[in-house]
Amino acid sequence: QDHCFRSCSGHSYVRKNWLGSIVFPFSALLQQSEFSDQIDVLERAHIFAKNCKAVFPNRRITTTVFNHDGIQILVTRYIKALNPPQQLLDIFLRDSNATLDLIAHFVSLIPLMPDLDENDGFDIWMTSERCISLAIGNKEEHAILLCNFFLYFGKKALVLLGTSILEGRVAYVLTHETDEYLLWNPLTGQCHRQFDPFCPLQSVDCLFDDGNVWFNIQQNSTPMAVYFDYSKESFWKQLLPKNFQGTQVQSIQPEEIIYSDTNKSMVDDLKNRIERTLKCKIMEWRPKQPTRWNRQCTSILRHILPKLELGTERFVSSEEESEFERLLQFYWIAGFPIQMPYTNVQTVIDAMYQTGIHSSEYPQTEFALAVYIHPYPNNILSVWVYLASLTRRQ
């Protein structure tokens, strides 16, 4: 209602009509400034990789990848010290080497995701936390995870890209010990010394840590011939010069990894299901012969398998040993345990079929089968299967 006198010549009112709003997250502004700061570094990385390929076209060089948000970043941002599961740290409190071996074994249990694109520079890599939570990762993500775990222990560790006789394109972890270099295969958990003739690594192509990328420019790239001192510019070409301002980039890894416990009842149900399925399959694979099961041998194998995972005890107790000796008086026994990371039941079935133990045509053959699953955090499982055939002595 207008309370102004009618004699007033004129007046005005001000009111606000809300039409909407736009919010700019502070993190987005930081990313924009960070992106503009990194344009020069990304361009430098592209030119560096191109020049390296021109000199050694068959050697691998990866300087940038895409993260899960589709943003191109330096590979150095994936390297950061991260905590392994506390469960692993509590087993060998007085043996650091055994702890490192166990951590390498844990990483090898994460199922492998095949590379979708074999062309360097178009890879998408997950963070170590995401790799753990999804319980899957490609070769490079396995190596990054193992490298980050080693850094947690204060190790001098780098990711190594190269090729292997057995696996083709591979990613290893290189650690520098007091007087030697060690090469760790994150897919198997095995560790090889530099001059180990049984190391399957065929070519050492490039290295990277949290601060730089080095490309091998030595004529011979086999591990035995490579000079691993990457501070020598005559042997290693580095992406970023010393004291380069763009190297201090925040890692995309979290401050720490939070692990979840694995449901033990679920593990027991899975073990029983695998054992029942394998027994049925073995009988299917022997349609023309009867399949007999030796309960005594099965009982012995069930006691052996849990001890194989950590290897902390004698595999066979004195009581089991005497039972085994009694069996050997009446049977020829052939068999061996197989260990694998759990992906699905069909993978276990295929592994058993490939052993060929079920195909014995010898009369009166008996079989023993035992399954054990060792649970680790985040539903990462180690599956053991022991299949043996027993043939009566004549």
Residue pairs with C-beta under 8 A, 6 or more apart in sequence:
4 11
34 249
34 250
35 71
37 246
38 73
38 74
38 246
38 249
40 246
41 74
41 240
41 246
41 249
42 64
42 72
42 74
44 239
44 240
45 63
45 64
45 74
45 213
45 239
46 63
46 64
46 121
48 61
48 63
48 213
48 215
48 237
48 239
49 61
49 62
49 63
49 64
49 120
49 121
52 59
52 61
52 206
52 215
52 217
52 237
53 59
53 61
55 217
56 205
56 215
56 216
56 217
59 203
59 205
59 206
59 215
59 216
59 221
60 120
60 161
60 162
60 163
60 169
60 205
60 206
61 120
61 161
61 205
61 206
61 213
61 215
62 75
62 120
62 121
62 123
62 140
62 161
62 206
62 208
62 213
63 74
63 75
63 121
63 213
63 239
64 72
64 73
64 74
64 75
64 121
65 72
65 73
65 75
65 121
65 123
65 124
65 125
66 72
66 73
66 122
66 123
66 124
66 125
67 73
67 124
67 125
67 126
67 127
67 252
68 124
68 126
68 127
68 130
70 124
73 252
74 213
74 249
75 125
75 159
75 208
75 213
76 208
76 209
76 210
76 211
76 212
76 213
76 247
76 249
77 210
77 249
77 250
77 251
77 252
77 253
78 125
78 127
78 128
78 144
78 251
78 252
78 253
79 144
79 147
79 148
79 151
79 159
79 208
79 209
79 210
79 251
79 253
80 148
80 151
80 210
80 251
80 253
81 148
81 151
81 152
82 128
82 129
82 145
82 148
82 149
82 151
82 152
82 253
82 254
82 256
82 257
83 152
83 256
83 257
84 103
84 106
84 149
84 152
85 106
85 259
85 376
85 377
86 259
87 259
87 376
87 377
88 99
88 102
88 103
88 106
88 376
89 99
91 98
91 99
91 102
91 310
91 312
92 98
92 99
92 102
96 153
99 153
100 150
100 153
100 155
101 189
101 191
102 310
103 146
103 149
103 150
104 146
104 184
104 186
104 189
104 190
104 191
105 189
105 382
106 189
106 376
106 380
107 142
107 145
107 146
107 149
107 186
107 189
108 142
108 185
108 186
108 187
108 188
108 189
108 341
109 341
109 342
109 376
109 380
109 381
109 382
110 131
110 132
110 135
110 136
110 137
110 142
110 145
110 341
110 380
111 135
111 136
111 137
111 341
111 342
111 343
112 136
112 137
112 138
112 139
112 142
112 187
113 136
113 137
113 138
113 141
114 138
115 123
115 138
115 139
115 169
117 123
118 169
123 138
123 140
125 138
125 140
125 141
125 144
126 134
126 137
126 141
127 252
127 253
127 254
128 141
128 144
128 145
128 148
128 253
128 257
129 253
129 254
129 257
131 137
131 141
131 142
131 145
132 145
132 257
132 259
132 378
132 380
133 378
135 378
135 379
135 380
137 145
139 167
139 169
139 170
139 171
139 186
139 187
140 159
140 161
140 171
142 171
142 186
142 187
143 159
143 160
143 171
143 172
143 173
143 186
144 159
144 171
145 186
146 173
146 184
146 186
147 157
147 158
147 159
147 173
147 209
148 253
150 157
150 173
150 175
151 157
155 175
156 175
156 176
157 173
157 174
157 175
157 176
157 209
158 173
158 174
158 207
158 208
158 209
159 171
159 172
159 173
159 174
159 207
159 208
159 209
160 171
160 172
160 173
160 174
160 183
160 204
160 206
160 207
161 169
161 170
161 171
161 205
161 206
161 207
161 208
162 169
162 170
162 172
162 201
162 202
162 203
162 204
162 205
162 206
162 221
163 169
163 170
163 201
163 202
163 203
163 205
164 170
164 200
164 201
164 202
165 200
165 202
166 200
167 187
167 200
170 185
170 187
170 201
171 186
172 183
172 184
172 185
172 186
172 201
173 183
173 184
173 186
174 181
174 182
174 183
174 184
174 207
174 228
175 181
175 182
175 184
176 228
180 193
180 194
181 193
181 194
181 228
182 191
182 192
182 193
182 194
183 191
183 192
183 193
183 194
183 196
183 199
183 201
183 223
184 190
184 191
184 192
185 191
185 192
185 200
185 201
192 198
192 199
192 201
193 199
194 223
194 224
194 226
194 228
195 223
195 224
197 224
199 223
201 223
202 222
203 221
203 222
204 216
204 221
204 222
204 223
204 226
204 228
205 215
205 216
205 221
206 213
206 214
206 215
206 216
207 213
207 214
207 216
207 230
207 236
208 214
210 251
211 240
211 247
212 238
212 239
212 240
212 247
213 238
213 239
213 240
214 230
214 236
214 237
214 238
214 239
215 236
215 237
215 238
215 239
216 226
216 235
216 236
217 234
217 235
217 236
217 237
218 225
218 226
218 227
218 235
220 226
227 235
229 235
229 236
230 236
230 238
240 246
240 247
259 377
259 378
260 377
260 378
261 377
262 375
262 376
262 377
262 378
262 379
262 380
262 381
263 379
264 375
267 373
267 375
267 381
270 342
270 373
270 381
271 371
271 372
271 373
273 345
274 345
274 348
274 371
274 373
274 383
274 385
275 369
275 370
275 371
277 345
277 349
278 348
278 349
278 352
278 369
278 371
278 385
278 387
279 293
279 369
281 349
281 352
281 353
282 291
282 352
282 358
282 367
282 369
282 387
283 291
285 353
285 358
285 359
286 358
286 359
289 361
289 365
291 367
292 364
292 365
292 366
292 367
293 366
293 367
293 368
293 369
294 331
294 366
294 367
294 368
294 390
296 323
296 327
297 327
297 331
297 333
297 366
297 368
297 388
297 390
298 368
298 369
298 370
300 316
300 320
300 323
300 324
300 327
300 368
301 368
301 369
301 370
301 386
301 388
302 370
302 372
303 317
303 320
304 315
304 316
304 320
304 337
304 370
304 386
305 337
305 370
305 371
305 372
305 384
305 386
306 372
306 374
307 313
307 314
307 315
308 315
308 337
308 339
308 384
309 339
309 372
309 374
309 382
309 384
316 324
327 333
327 390
329 393
330 392
330 393
331 366
331 390
331 391
331 392
331 393
332 390
332 391
332 393
333 388
333 389
333 390
333 391
334 357
334 388
334 389
334 391
335 357
335 368
335 386
335 387
335 388
335 389
336 355
336 386
336 388
337 384
337 385
337 386
338 351
338 352
338 355
338 384
338 385
338 386
338 387
339 382
339 383
339 384
340 347
340 348
340 351
340 382
340 383
341 380
341 381
341 382
341 383
342 348
342 373
342 381
342 382
342 383
348 383
348 385
351 385
352 358
352 385
352 387
355 387
357 367
357 387
357 388
357 389
358 367
358 387
360 389
360 391
362 391
364 391
364 392
365 389
365 390
365 391
366 389
366 390
366 391
366 392
367 387
367 388
367 389
367 390
368 386
368 387
368 388
368 390
369 385
369 386
369 387
369 388
370 385
370 386
371 383
371 384
371 385
371 386
372 383
372 384
373 381
373 382
373 383
373 384
374 381
374 382
374 384
375 381
376 382
